[in-house]
């Protein structure tokens, strides 16, 4: 079990790196999000249609969590 959460990532055909699309608190939530994205593929952040995306669920590391929380406008205890 990962206490930091999970990220749903995609990789387009011909690319090497995965891009984060969504953060989820539970693995079940990440699975549901990934299945929904497979049925109805979203558009990339710049508005283009994704070309044959490969989906993957990756655990969020503690270091990534600090960066995510650092960019949030709310205070965490």
C-alpha positions as CSV (number, residue, x, y, z in Angstrom):
1,X,0.0,0.0,0.0
2,X,1.2,3.5,-0.9
3,X,0.3,6.3,1.5
4,X,1.1,9.0,-0.9
5,X,-1.4,8.1,-3.6
6,X,-1.2,7.0,-7.3
7,X,-0.9,8.9,-10.6
8,X,-2.5,7.8,-13.8
9,X,0.0,8.4,-16.6
10,X,-0.1,8.0,-20.4
11,X,2.6,7.6,-23.1
12,X,1.8,8.3,-26.8
13,X,3.0,6.0,-29.5
14,X,6.7,6.8,-30.3
15,X,7.4,8.6,-27.0
16,X,9.6,7.3,-24.2
17,X,8.3,9.1,-21.1
18,X,5.0,8.9,-19.3
19,X,3.1,12.1,-18.6
20,X,0.9,12.4,-15.5
21,X,-2.7,13.0,-16.2
22,X,-4.5,12.5,-12.9
23,X,-3.6,12.0,-9.2
24,X,-5.7,9.6,-7.0
25,X,-5.6,8.8,-3.3
26,X,-6.4,5.0,-3.7
27,X,-5.4,2.4,-6.2
28,X,-9.0,1.6,-6.9
29,X,-9.7,5.2,-7.8
30,X,-6.7,5.1,-10.1
31,X,-7.9,1.9,-11.8
32,X,-11.4,3.5,-12.3
33,X,-9.9,6.6,-13.8
34,X,-7.6,4.6,-16.1
35,X,-10.5,2.5,-17.4
36,X,-12.6,5.6,-18.0
37,X,-9.7,7.2,-19.9
38,X,-9.3,4.0,-22.0
39,X,-13.0,4.1,-23.0
40,X,-13.1,7.9,-23.6
41,X,-9.6,9.1,-24.3
42,X,-9.1,12.7,-23.1
43,X,-7.3,15.3,-25.1
44,X,-3.7,16.4,-24.2
45,X,-3.2,19.6,-22.2
46,X,-2.5,21.5,-25.4
47,X,-5.8,20.3,-27.0
48,X,-4.5,17.8,-29.4
49,X,-5.9,14.2,-29.7
50,X,-3.7,11.5,-28.2
51,X,-2.2,9.0,-30.6
52,X,-2.5,5.4,-29.4
53,X,-1.8,6.2,-25.7
54,X,-0.5,3.5,-23.4
55,X,-1.8,3.9,-19.8
56,X,0.0,3.1,-16.6
57,X,-0.7,3.5,-12.8
58,X,2.5,4.7,-11.0
59,X,2.8,5.2,-7.2
60,X,3.6,8.8,-6.1
61,X,6.9,9.0,-4.3
62,X,7.3,11.1,-1.1
63,X,9.5,13.6,-3.0
64,X,6.8,14.1,-5.7
65,X,4.2,14.6,-3.0
66,X,6.3,17.4,-1.5
67,X,6.4,19.2,-4.9
68,X,2.7,18.7,-5.5
69,X,1.9,20.1,-2.0
70,X,4.4,22.9,-2.5
71,X,2.4,24.1,-5.6
72,X,-0.9,24.0,-3.8
73,X,-2.4,27.4,-2.6
74,X,-3.7,25.8,0.6
75,X,-1.7,25.2,3.8
76,X,-1.2,21.6,5.0
77,X,-0.4,20.9,8.6
